[in-house]
Structure formats: structure tokens, C-alpha cells
């Protein structure tokens, strides 16, 4: 046999394990108790560990995990057992579908007017005593900081905005705290810190009459999609659509909610519900960006 052919065969034989092996991911962050399934069974993972693509990951309640690889970043915040390959596939499908960028465009203008306003002396003074000059400064501090933070968000200075909202939290009255938490979560999300964003948003006592209520649903829902918490996303959207605010929702916003919920059902492998929600999205307005995206995804599912 030709020596060159033999050499090439040997080279390919040596290379084959590399060609067949899946991508390796590194554990960037872990909190709580997280395990990876190996040939030796379930083994606890720590920051810096390497996880193979064909592995399974198990999170105990309250645990958090961040993994990264070549052009991939995975964040898990919900208990359960996950296939790394399925997570990568789901993340890739979402990024290539165009839904991720569509939702991101919806999230960028999130904000609206602040619900924080001036207060009477009875509700505004902290402590038992405050002179008139001090009271005038304190009652407007949180509102001024929120407006300043929103301006920084509009200028894409997310890190500075986050610091301003943290400062606002120090001055916020009880009925102002939830709005500040919303902007803390939003700023953290824009900085790519999904874990902190979810922590801030989970502390909010959600009220339908809040000026940021619909935006909060979109933001939390998108975080659930990005962290593969599909059942949480479905429950959030279903509950939202049955509320008074959800029933009178702007058609464009309702389209986005239907599309996001469709992605959640697709993540769970429920083809029937995915098609149903994509169809509803198209029926609202097939010429909108959401409608066109849904129609394209429908055609892919039916082909």
C-alpha cells in the first residue's frame, strides 16, 4: 500500500476522536448544588470545570449555573435535569429564528414615565422630624434619580444607569421600591447579567396598575426563555393574557407575547401548541415584523 495513503489513514485515525467529540464548555459560575452525569455517575461541578456537550446537568432547587463555549453562553436558574446538547440546540434555534433580535428590539425602548411622584408631608418624611428644606430635597430624590437613570439607559450607558438606580434604591419609599427594582433588573439584563436581573425582578410585588407592568412581563418572559425555564414562561404569559391589562393589550404587544410563548412551547417540544400560537401571531398582523417571523417559522415547521 502506498506509504502516503497509510500515513493519511493513521493521521485521520488519530484525528477522529477530535472530529467526533462534542464541544467542551467551561463552568463560569455555579451556586448551590449542581451535578454533571459522567461515566462514574453524578458528580458535583465547580467553577472552572469542563463539561462535555454530550453530558447532562442537574440543578437542585435554588441552584444557578453559567456555562460558556465557542460562541455559546448558557445560563440555568431553574431546578431540573438538562441535556447540554438540547440546550445548545434550543439556544441556536432561537438565535437563528430571528425571534431573539425581535424581542431585543421590543425591550430596548422599555421604560415609560416614572410613577414616582411628589408626596404630602405625612407620607413623605422619613423619621419623626424634618425641616422644610430637607423635606423638599428628600421627596424628589428617588424620582430625580430614576429619571437620570432612564436618561443614561437611552444613551446606552448601562453601567452608569445601574449605579444610579442602586442609589435610587437607598432613597426609595416603600411604594417606590418595586419600580426601582424593575429598572435595576432591566439595567442588569442590558449588561448581560441575567442572574442579577432575575433576582431583582423576582423581588417585585407585581401590580397591574404599574406603569411598567407590561414591560415587566416581556422582560421576565424573555429571561425565562433565555434560561430555558419554559414552563415558567408559559405560566407567566398565560396569567398575563387573562388579566384585565392583558385582555386590552395593544395588538403589537399581544403579537410579541404570543410569539414568545410559542418559543417556550417549542423549547418543550410541543409542536401543536407552537403552531397554534404562531398562527395567532400571524392572524393579528401578517405584515408586521412579528407576523413575518411567525409565518416563516410556521412554514419551517410544516415543511
C-alpha positions as CSV (number, residue, x, y, z in Angstrom):
1,X,0.0,0.0,0.0
2,X,1.2,3.5,-0.8
3,X,3.1,5.0,2.2
4,X,1.3,8.3,1.7
5,X,-2.1,6.6,1.9
6,X,-1.0,4.7,5.1
7,X,0.2,8.0,6.7
8,X,-3.0,9.7,5.8
9,X,-5.0,6.9,7.3
10,X,-3.0,7.0,10.5
11,X,-3.5,10.8,10.7
12,X,-7.2,10.5,10.3
13,X,-7.4,7.8,12.9
14,X,-5.6,10.0,15.3
15,X,-7.8,12.9,14.4
16,X,-11.1,11.0,14.6
17,X,-11.7,11.4,18.4
18,X,-11.4,15.2,17.9
19,X,-13.8,15.2,15.0
20,X,-16.3,13.0,16.8
21,X,-16.1,14.8,20.2
22,X,-18.6,17.4,21.0
23,X,-17.8,20.9,22.2
24,X,-16.5,21.4,25.6
25,X,-17.9,24.1,27.9
26,X,-16.4,25.6,30.9
27,X,-18.3,26.3,34.1
28,X,-18.1,30.1,34.6
29,X,-20.3,30.3,37.7
30,X,-22.1,27.9,40.0
31,X,-24.2,28.5,43.0
32,X,-25.9,25.9,45.1
33,X,-25.6,22.2,44.2
34,X,-25.1,21.3,40.6
35,X,-24.0,17.9,39.2
36,X,-22.9,16.6,35.8
37,X,-23.5,13.0,34.7
38,X,-20.3,11.1,33.7
39,X,-19.3,7.5,33.2
40,X,-18.9,7.4,37.0
41,X,-22.4,8.7,37.7
42,X,-23.4,12.1,39.0
43,X,-20.5,14.3,40.1
44,X,-20.7,17.8,41.6
45,X,-19.3,20.6,39.4
46,X,-17.3,23.6,40.4
47,X,-16.2,26.8,38.7
48,X,-13.5,26.1,36.1
49,X,-14.7,22.5,35.5
50,X,-15.0,21.3,31.9
51,X,-18.4,19.8,30.8
52,X,-18.7,17.8,27.5
53,X,-21.5,18.7,25.1
54,X,-23.0,15.2,25.4
55,X,-23.3,15.4,29.2
56,X,-26.4,16.0,31.3
57,X,-26.6,18.6,34.0
58,X,-28.7,18.5,37.2
59,X,-29.6,21.5,39.3
60,X,-31.0,21.3,42.8
61,X,-33.6,23.9,43.9
62,X,-32.1,27.3,44.3
63,X,-29.0,26.5,42.3
64,X,-27.6,28.6,39.4
65,X,-25.2,27.7,36.6
66,X,-23.4,29.5,33.8
67,X,-21.5,27.7,31.1
68,X,-19.6,29.0,28.1
69,X,-18.1,27.6,25.0
70,X,-17.3,28.7,21.4
71,X,-19.9,31.3,20.5
72,X,-22.3,29.9,23.2
73,X,-23.3,31.0,26.7
74,X,-25.8,29.1,28.7
75,X,-27.5,30.2,32.0
76,X,-29.6,28.0,34.1
77,X,-31.6,29.2,37.1
78,X,-34.3,26.6,37.5
79,X,-34.1,23.2,39.1
80,X,-34.2,20.2,36.9
81,X,-32.1,17.9,34.6
82,X,-30.9,19.2,31.3
83,X,-29.2,17.8,28.3
84,X,-26.3,20.1,27.2
85,X,-26.9,19.1,23.5
86,X,-30.6,20.1,23.8
87,X,-29.7,23.4,25.5
88,X,-27.2,24.2,22.7
89,X,-29.7,23.2,20.0
90,X,-32.5,25.3,21.6
91,X,-30.3,28.3,22.0
92,X,-29.1,28.1,18.4
93,X,-32.6,27.7,17.1
94,X,-33.8,30.7,19.0
95,X,-30.8,32.9,17.8
96,X,-31.2,31.9,14.2
97,X,-35.0,32.2,14.1
98,X,-34.9,36.0,14.4
99,X,-37.1,35.9,17.5
100,X,-34.3,36.9,19.8
101,X,-33.5,40.1,17.9
102,X,-37.2,40.9,17.6
103,X,-37.7,40.7,21.3
104,X,-34.5,42.6,22.0
105,X,-35.9,45.5,19.8
106,X,-39.0,45.4,21.9
107,X,-37.0,45.5,25.1
108,X,-34.7,48.4,24.2
109,X,-37.4,51.1,24.5
110,X,-38.7,49.7,27.8
111,X,-39.3,52.4,30.3
112,X,-42.2,54.7,30.1
113,X,-42.9,57.6,32.5
114,X,-42.0,57.1,36.1
115,X,-44.8,56.5,38.6
116,X,-42.8,58.1,41.3
117,X,-44.1,61.5,42.2
118,X,-44.1,64.1,44.9
119,X,-45.7,63.3,48.3
120,X,-47.5,65.1,51.1
121,X,-45.7,65.8,54.3
122,X,-47.5,63.0,56.0
123,X,-46.3,60.3,53.6
124,X,-43.0,61.8,52.6
125,X,-40.9,62.5,55.7
126,X,-38.6,59.8,56.9
127,X,-38.3,59.7,60.7
128,X,-40.1,61.9,63.1
129,X,-38.6,65.3,62.3
130,X,-37.6,67.1,59.1
131,X,-37.4,70.8,58.3
132,X,-39.0,72.2,55.2
133,X,-35.7,72.4,53.2
134,X,-34.8,68.8,54.0
135,X,-38.2,67.5,53.2
136,X,-38.2,69.3,49.8
137,X,-35.0,67.5,48.9
138,X,-35.9,64.0,50.1
139,X,-39.3,63.8,48.5
140,X,-37.9,64.3,45.0
141,X,-34.7,62.3,45.3
142,X,-35.9,58.9,44.1
143,X,-37.8,60.4,41.2
144,X,-34.9,62.5,40.1
145,X,-32.5,59.5,40.2
146,X,-34.9,57.3,38.3
147,X,-35.2,60.0,35.5
148,X,-31.5,60.3,35.5
149,X,-31.0,56.6,35.2
150,X,-33.5,56.4,32.4
151,X,-31.7,59.1,30.5
152,X,-28.5,57.1,30.9
153,X,-30.3,54.0,29.5
154,X,-31.3,56.0,26.5
155,X,-27.7,56.9,26.0
156,X,-26.7,53.2,26.3
157,X,-24.6,53.9,29.4
158,X,-25.9,50.8,31.1
159,X,-23.2,50.5,33.8
160,X,-23.7,54.1,35.0
161,X,-27.5,53.7,34.9
162,X,-27.2,50.6,37.1
163,X,-25.3,52.6,39.7
164,X,-27.8,55.4,39.6
165,X,-30.7,53.0,40.2
166,X,-28.8,51.4,43.1
167,X,-28.5,54.9,44.6
168,X,-32.2,55.5,44.0
169,X,-33.0,52.3,45.9
170,X,-31.4,53.9,49.0
171,X,-33.8,56.8,48.8
172,X,-36.9,55.0,47.7
173,X,-40.1,54.9,49.8
174,X,-41.9,51.7,50.2
175,X,-44.2,52.3,47.2
176,X,-41.2,53.3,45.0
177,X,-39.1,50.2,45.7
178,X,-40.7,48.0,43.1
179,X,-40.2,50.5,40.3
180,X,-36.5,50.9,41.2
181,X,-36.2,47.1,41.3
182,X,-37.6,46.9,37.8
183,X,-35.0,49.3,36.4
184,X,-32.3,47.6,38.3
185,X,-33.4,44.3,36.7
186,X,-33.6,46.0,33.3
187,X,-30.2,47.6,33.5
188,X,-28.6,44.3,34.7
189,X,-30.3,42.5,31.7
190,X,-28.9,45.0,29.2
191,X,-25.4,44.4,30.8
192,X,-25.8,40.7,30.2
193,X,-26.1,39.8,33.8
194,X,-29.2,37.6,33.6
195,X,-28.8,36.1,37.1
196,X,-28.8,39.5,38.8
197,X,-31.6,40.7,36.5
198,X,-33.8,37.8,37.5
199,X,-33.0,38.3,41.2
200,X,-34.1,42.0,41.1
201,X,-37.3,41.2,39.2
202,X,-38.3,38.3,41.4
203,X,-38.5,40.7,44.4
204,X,-41.1,42.9,42.7
205,X,-44.7,42.8,44.1
206,X,-46.3,42.9,40.7
207,X,-49.3,45.2,40.4
208,X,-51.4,45.5,37.2
209,X,-51.7,49.3,37.5
210,X,-48.0,49.8,37.5
211,X,-46.7,51.9,34.6
212,X,-44.1,49.3,33.8
213,X,-46.4,46.2,34.2
214,X,-46.5,45.1,30.5
215,X,-42.7,45.8,30.1
216,X,-42.0,43.7,33.2
217,X,-43.9,40.7,31.7
218,X,-41.9,41.0,28.5
219,X,-38.6,41.3,30.4
220,X,-39.3,38.4,32.8
221,X,-40.6,36.3,30.0
222,X,-37.5,36.8,27.8
223,X,-35.3,36.0,30.8
224,X,-37.2,32.7,31.3
225,X,-36.7,31.9,27.6
226,X,-33.0,32.6,27.7
227,X,-32.6,30.5,30.8
228,X,-34.6,27.6,29.4
229,X,-37.3,28.0,32.1
230,X,-40.0,27.3,29.5
231,X,-42.8,26.2,31.9
232,X,-42.3,29.4,33.9
233,X,-42.6,31.5,30.8
234,X,-45.8,29.7,29.7
235,X,-47.4,30.3,33.1
236,X,-46.3,34.0,33.1
237,X,-47.8,34.6,29.7
238,X,-51.0,32.7,30.3
239,X,-51.6,34.5,33.5
240,X,-50.8,37.9,31.9
241,X,-53.2,37.3,29.0
242,X,-56.1,36.6,31.3
243,X,-55.6,39.8,33.3
244,X,-57.6,43.0,32.5
245,X,-54.4,44.6,31.2
246,X,-53.7,41.5,29.1
247,X,-57.2,41.4,27.6
248,X,-57.0,45.0,26.3
249,X,-53.3,44.7,25.2
250,X,-52.1,46.6,22.2
251,X,-52.2,44.2,19.2
252,X,-48.5,44.6,18.5
253,X,-47.6,43.7,22.1
254,X,-50.0,40.8,22.1
255,X,-48.2,39.5,19.0
256,X,-44.9,39.6,20.8
257,X,-46.4,37.7,23.8
258,X,-47.9,35.0,21.5
259,X,-44.6,34.7,19.7
260,X,-42.6,34.4,22.9
261,X,-45.0,31.8,24.3
262,X,-44.7,29.9,21.0
263,X,-40.9,29.7,21.6
264,X,-41.5,28.4,25.1
265,X,-43.7,25.5,23.8
266,X,-41.2,24.8,21.0
267,X,-38.5,24.5,23.7
268,X,-40.7,21.9,25.4
269,X,-41.1,20.1,22.1
270,X,-44.9,20.8,21.9
271,X,-45.3,21.2,18.2
272,X,-49.1,21.5,18.3
273,X,-49.1,24.5,20.7
274,X,-46.2,26.1,18.9
275,X,-48.1,26.1,15.6
276,X,-51.3,27.3,17.3
277,X,-49.6,30.3,18.9
278,X,-47.6,31.1,15.7
279,X,-50.9,31.1,13.8
280,X,-52.4,33.5,16.3
281,X,-49.4,35.8,15.8
282,X,-49.8,35.8,12.1
283,X,-53.6,36.4,12.3
284,X,-53.1,39.6,14.2
285,X,-50.9,41.2,11.6
286,X,-49.0,39.2,9.0
287,X,-47.2,42.2,7.7
288,X,-45.6,43.2,11.0
289,X,-42.1,42.0,11.9
290,X,-43.5,39.6,14.4
291,X,-46.1,38.4,11.9
292,X,-43.5,37.8,9.2
293,X,-41.2,36.0,11.7
294,X,-44.1,33.8,12.9
295,X,-45.1,33.0,9.3
296,X,-41.6,32.0,8.4
297,X,-41.3,29.7,11.4
298,X,-44.7,28.2,10.6
299,X,-43.5,27.3,7.1
300,X,-40.4,25.7,8.5
301,X,-42.5,23.6,11.0
302,X,-44.9,22.5,8.3
303,X,-42.3,21.7,5.6
